């Protein structure tokens, strides 16, 4: 018996050693193939940090804007960048400053969010749309002239100035400590976003040139602010939250809406919480870091609003999955729970007379 055990142990060690040698050899082969290409790859990455052309890839006009989310990161002029991103409002753009690419927002190229009509312009807002087009054409020309003269200047904030910084977390507490709900906020209204001034970023205004309020949109790719043009059709004044739902955005409040969360963000958090055990605080901190890696604390802290909306979203999804959207019945106790085949079910996997048959 002892010799047999020794033989089994010897075979097991031999198999493990052979497997380790194969893995080690594979890693060595990979490193031998990678090392000659390392400097080449690094050079390509550094080359991508500089501007390759000062001409728009779409119209050929002078250009200094590029989109990091589009394939190939194309260089575009201000007008083409605006026109190509009217339906791609969560793409990340940068502008060339003469020395480097600076992070920017799509609102800087004139993109506005139209709420209602599936994201299209409202017929009742035609005068507003014409005014926006006139202002943006003027800014396009100014941007074109600045490129030709190489006089790049950061755009000054417009409207009523930068956002208020009252809700910024300025203390030095541990990031792992989750903030508690504000007991003095019984209405649960979302707090106005307020990033502080940070280097190399144009301050986000509260309003645009035509006094359109900015809307803070929280997506799985980060936070973005954009002027919003509301639908002015009859019977839509008190349905702004429903119009946002049509655009797959869940509002954080229902009066004076300032913050929305996209369905994609809420679904992504639900999956991260299920598979990675990510808490709501950790997930929202990740979004802030994704929005501004260098200064995440300058990104609006909408953690309380995020908590509330994730609970609402989970409730809505459960009611949808269990068919209560098509029934005028309130869910009863246990009606939103999944059926468990392993649990004792009288008449299914347990005799109906189990109480009398199986007694101690």
C-alpha positions in Angstrom: 0.0 0.0 0.0 2.8 2.4 0.9 4.6 1.7 -2.4 1.4 2.3 -4.4 0.8 5.6 -2.7 4.4 6.7 -3.4 3.9 5.7 -7.1 0.6 7.8 -7.3 2.3 10.8 -5.7 5.3 10.5 -8.1 3.0 10.4 -11.2 1.0 13.4 -9.9 4.1 15.4 -9.4 5.4 14.5 -12.8 2.1 15.6 -14.4 2.2 18.9 -12.5 5.8 19.5 -13.5 5.1 18.8 -17.2 2.2 21.2 -17.1 4.2 23.9 -15.4 7.0 23.5 -18.0 4.5 23.9 -20.8 3.1 27.1 -19.3 6.5 28.4 -18.6 7.7 27.7 -22.2 4.5 29.3 -23.6 5.1 32.5 -21.5 8.8 32.6 -22.7 7.7 32.3 -26.3 5.2 35.1 -25.9 7.7 37.4 -24.2 10.3 36.7 -27.0 7.7 37.7 -29.5 6.6 40.8 -27.6 9.9 42.3 -26.6 11.0 43.3 -30.1 7.6 45.0 -30.7 7.4 46.8 -27.3 9.0 50.0 -28.5 7.0 50.0 -31.7 3.8 49.7 -29.8 4.8 52.4 -27.4 5.7 54.7 -30.3 2.3 54.1 -31.9 0.5 54.9 -28.7 2.5 58.2 -28.2 1.9 59.1 -31.8 -1.9 58.9 -31.2 -1.6 61.6 -28.6 -0.6 64.2 -31.2 -2.9 65.6 -34.0 -2.3 63.9 -37.3 -4.1 66.4 -39.5 -5.6 69.8 -39.1 -8.3 69.1 -41.8 -11.7 67.6 -41.1 -12.0 64.0 -42.4 -15.6 64.7 -43.4 -15.6 68.1 -45.2 -11.9 69.1 -45.4 -12.3 72.3 -43.4 -9.8 73.3 -40.6 -10.5 71.0 -37.6 -9.2 70.4 -34.1 -11.9 68.1 -32.6 -11.7 64.4 -32.3 -14.0 61.7 -30.9 -12.4 59.0 -28.7 -15.5 56.7 -29.0 -15.7 56.7 -32.8 -13.7 54.1 -34.7 -10.3 55.5 -35.6 -10.7 58.6 -33.5 -11.5 60.9 -36.5 -10.4 64.6 -36.6 -13.5 66.7 -37.3 -14.4 70.3 -37.5 -16.9 71.8 -35.0 -19.9 71.6 -37.3 -19.2 68.0 -38.5 -18.6 66.9 -34.9 -21.9 68.4 -33.9 -23.9 66.9 -36.8 -22.4 63.4 -36.4 -23.1 63.2 -32.7 -26.6 64.4 -32.4 -27.7 60.8 -31.7 -24.4 59.8 -30.1 -24.6 62.0 -27.0 -22.5 59.9 -24.8 -19.4 59.8 -27.0 -16.3 61.4 -25.5 -14.6 64.2 -27.5 -11.4 66.2 -27.2 -10.1 69.4 -28.6 -6.6 70.3 -29.8 -5.1 73.2 -27.8 -2.0 73.7 -29.9 0.1 71.4 -27.7 -2.1 68.5 -26.6 -5.7 67.1 -26.8 -7.9 68.4 -23.9 -11.0 66.6 -22.7 -14.2 68.4 -23.8 -17.9 67.9 -23.7 -20.2 67.6 -26.7 -22.0 70.8 -25.4 -18.9 72.7 -26.5 -19.5 71.8 -30.1 -23.2 72.8 -29.9 -24.9 69.4 -29.3 -28.3 69.8 -27.6 -30.6 67.1 -26.3 -34.1 67.2 -27.7 -36.6 65.6 -25.4 -39.7 64.3 -27.1 -40.4 63.0 -30.7 -37.9 60.2 -30.2 -35.0 62.6 -29.7 -35.9 64.6 -32.8 -36.7 68.4 -32.9 -40.1 69.5 -31.7 -42.3 71.3 -34.4 -43.3 73.8 -31.7 -39.7 74.7 -31.0 -38.7 75.6 -34.6 -37.8 79.2 -33.7 -35.6 77.8 -30.9 -33.9 75.4 -33.3 -33.3 78.1 -35.9 -31.7 80.3 -33.2 -29.5 77.5 -32.1 -28.4 76.8 -35.6 -27.6 80.5 -36.2 -25.5 80.7 -33.0 -23.6 77.5 -33.7 -22.8 78.5 -37.3 -21.3 81.7 -35.9 -19.2 79.7 -33.4 -18.1 77.3 -36.1 -16.7 80.2 -38.1 -14.9 81.6 -35.0 -13.4 78.1 -34.3 -12.3 77.9 -38.0 -10.6 81.3 -37.8 -8.8 80.4 -34.5 -7.5 77.2 -36.1 -6.1 79.1 -39.1 -4.5 81.7 -36.9 -3.3 79.1 -34.4 -4.9 81.2 -31.6 -6.4 78.4 -29.6 -8.2 79.7 -26.5 -10.4 77.7 -24.1 -14.1 78.6 -24.5 -15.4 80.8 -21.7 -18.4 79.5 -19.8 -21.7 80.9 -21.0 -25.1 81.3 -19.3 -25.2 81.8 -15.6 -21.7 80.7 -14.9 -20.2 77.5 -13.5 -22.3 75.1 -11.5 -22.7 75.6 -7.8 -20.2 73.6 -5.7 -22.4 73.3 -2.6 -22.9 69.5 -2.9 -19.3 68.7 -3.4 -17.7 66.3 -0.9 -14.8 68.5 0.3 -13.9 66.6 3.4 -11.0 64.1 3.7 -13.0 61.2 5.0 -12.2 57.6 3.9 -13.7 56.9 0.5 -15.0 53.5 1.8 -17.5 55.3 4.1 -20.8 55.5 2.4 -22.7 58.8 2.9 -26.0 58.6 4.6 -29.3 60.0 3.2 -30.0 63.6 4.2 -32.8 63.5 6.8 -33.6 67.2 6.0 -34.5 66.3 2.4 -37.9 64.6 2.7 -38.9 65.3 -0.8 -35.8 63.5 -2.2 -35.2 66.2 -4.8 -32.0 65.6 -6.7 -29.3 68.1 -5.8 -28.0 70.4 -8.5 -24.7 69.0 -9.8 -21.7 71.2 -9.0 -18.2 70.3 -10.2 -15.5 72.7 -9.1 -13.1 74.4 -11.4 -10.4 72.0 -12.4 -7.3 72.5 -14.7 -7.6 71.9 -18.4 -11.4 71.8 -18.5 -13.9 74.3 -19.6 -16.4 74.9 -16.7 -19.8 73.5 -17.4 -22.4 76.3 -17.3 -25.9 76.0 -15.9 -27.5 77.3 -19.1 -26.5 77.8 -22.7 -26.6 81.0 -24.8 -30.4 80.7 -25.2 -31.1 80.1 -21.5 -31.7 76.3 -22.0 -31.0 74.5 -18.8 -28.2 71.9 -18.8 -29.2 68.3 -17.9 -26.8 66.0 -16.1 -26.9 62.5 -17.7 -25.3 59.6 -15.9 -24.4 56.7 -18.2 -22.2 53.6 -17.9 -19.5 55.5 -19.8 -19.5 58.4 -17.3 -21.3 61.6 -16.5 -22.2 64.2 -19.2 -23.9 67.5 -19.2 -25.9 68.9 -22.1 -28.4 71.6 -22.8 -31.9 70.2 -23.2 -34.7 71.5 -25.4 -38.1 70.2 -24.1 -41.0 69.3 -26.3 -43.6 72.1 -26.3 -46.5 70.1 -27.9 -49.9 70.3 -26.1 -50.3 68.1 -23.0 -46.5 67.6 -22.6 -45.7 70.2 -20.0 -46.5 67.8 -17.1 -45.1 64.7 -18.9 -41.4 65.5 -19.0 -40.5 62.5 -17.0 -42.4 60.2 -19.4 -40.6 61.8 -22.4 -37.3 61.0 -20.7 -38.4 57.4 -20.2 -39.1 57.2 -24.0 -35.4 58.1 -24.5 -34.4 55.3 -22.0 -33.5 57.7 -19.2 -34.9 57.5 -15.7 -35.2 60.9 -14.0 -34.0 61.4 -10.5 -36.9 63.7 -9.7 -40.2 64.7 -11.3 -40.2 68.4 -10.9 -37.4 70.6 -12.2 -35.5 67.6 -13.5 -31.8 68.1 -13.4 -30.4 64.6 -13.3 -31.2 61.4 -15.3 -29.8 57.9 -15.3 -29.7 55.9 -18.5 -31.2 52.4 -18.6 -27.8 51.1 -19.7 -26.2 52.5 -16.6 -28.8 51.0 -14.3 -28.6 47.6 -16.0 -24.8 47.7 -15.9 -24.9 48.4 -12.2 -27.4 45.6 -11.6 -25.1 43.2 -13.4 -22.0 44.4 -11.6 -23.7 44.1 -8.3 -24.8 40.5 -9.2 -21.5 39.2 -10.6 -18.8 41.4 -9.0 -20.7 42.2 -5.7 -20.0 45.9 -6.5 -21.8 48.3 -4.1 -23.7 51.3 -5.3 -21.1 53.6 -3.8 -18.2 51.8 -5.5 -19.9 51.8 -8.8 -20.7 55.5 -8.7 -17.2 56.3 -7.6 -16.0 54.4 -10.7 -18.2 56.6 -12.9 -16.7 59.7 -11.3 -13.2 58.3 -11.9 -14.1 57.4 -15.5 -15.4 60.9 -16.1 -12.4 62.7 -14.8 -9.5 60.4 -13.9 -7.3 63.1 -12.5 -9.9 65.0 -10.4 -12.8 62.6 -9.7 -13.9 64.7 -6.7 -14.8 67.5 -9.1 -17.4 65.4 -10.8 -21.0 65.9 -9.4 -21.7 63.6 -6.5 -25.2 62.2 -7.2 -24.8 59.1 -5.0 -28.0 59.6 -3.1 -30.0 60.0 -6.4 -28.2 57.0 -7.8 -29.3 54.9 -4.8 -32.9 55.9 -5.1 -33.0 55.3 -8.9 -31.4 51.9 -8.6 -34.2 50.8 -6.2 -36.9 52.1 -8.5 -35.3 50.4 -11.5 -35.1 47.1 -9.7 -38.8 47.4 -8.8 -39.8 48.3 -12.4 -37.8 45.4 -13.8 -39.3 42.9 -11.5 -42.8 44.1 -12.3 -42.0 43.8 -16.0 -40.5 40.3 -15.8 -43.5 38.9 -13.8 -46.1 40.4 -16.1 -47.6 43.0 -13.9 -47.3 45.7 -16.6 -50.2 44.1 -18.4 -52.3 43.4 -15.4 -54.2 45.9 -13.2 -53.3 43.8 -10.1 -50.9 44.7 -7.3 -48.2 42.1 -6.7 -49.1 39.8 -3.8 -46.7 38.3 -1.3 -44.1 36.2 -3.1 -45.5 37.0 -6.6 -42.2 38.7 -7.6 -40.0 35.7 -6.5 -38.6 33.1 -8.9 -40.0 29.6 -8.6 -37.5 27.3 -7.0 -37.7 23.7 -8.1 -35.7 22.4 -5.2 -38.0 23.8 -2.5 -40.7 21.5 -1.2 -43.9 22.2 -3.2 -47.0 20.2 -2.2 -48.4 18.5 -5.3 -45.2 19.1 -7.3 -42.3 17.4 -5.6 -44.0 16.6 -2.3 -47.2 14.5 -1.7 -50.3 16.4 -0.7 -50.7 14.2 2.4 -47.1 14.7 3.5 -48.2 16.0 6.9 -49.8 12.6 7.8 -47.4 10.3 5.9 -44.1 11.7 7.2 -44.4 12.1 10.9 -41.6 11.7 13.5 
